[in-house]
């Protein structure tokens, strides 16, 4: 009887650990094939047939259609350059330049992967509409209240994700550093 109980307990424990590890991997992803530059993270192989099974599970769970490797790459950020979580109650500045790309988009999503609701219905900027400096650099302010220049409203949500999608770009699997792909800086400027 004791052997049956111990075996049953071991099976239940193994199932809980296995399902928990699978759930964590499918919701948070893994570091397999991940490209990290500053606060930005991408998985260049997600749009290929060489996608790892963990990324495939994450894609199936989220329903997001990955960008094909020949079309571009998608970077995401949930923290600033100092590793602080992106907080919609704070003022965050995304500034600098992007790697070479024919077209890019910078979009704001909530923690569940939906566009951040706001009265202006402004969810992001594209490379064609963002106001730039004379040197080609740009600044996008992300804040709950209106700001001058390029501004994305957060609606005061607690956490959000930034997605930077680069289309028709040389950035990809062989990219390794900020020198290969100059990514915009993300800085929390002020927080109440």
Number of C-alpha atoms within 10 A of each C-alpha: 6 7 8 9 10 11 12 12 12 12 12 12 12 12 12 12 12 12 12 12 12 15 14 13 16 20 16 12 18 15 14 13 15 16 20 18 21 19 20 22 18 22 24 25 22 25 20 13 9 10 15 15 12 19 24 17 17 20 17 12 11 13 10 10 10 17 18 16 21 13 12 22 27 24 20 20 21 20 21 20 17 11 12 12 16 23 23 23 19 20 21 22 21 21 16 18 17 18 17 16 16 12 14 22 17 21 19 25 20 17 14 11 13 11 18 24 16 14 7 8 11 16 17 23 19 14 16 11 10 18 16 17 10 7 8 10 14 19 20 24 22 27 24 20 15 13 14 7 13 19 21 26 25 28 15 16 18 14 17 24 23 21 20 25 21 24 21 16 19 19 19 19 15 10 15 13 13 13 10 15 18 15 21 24 18 25 20 20 13 11 11 5
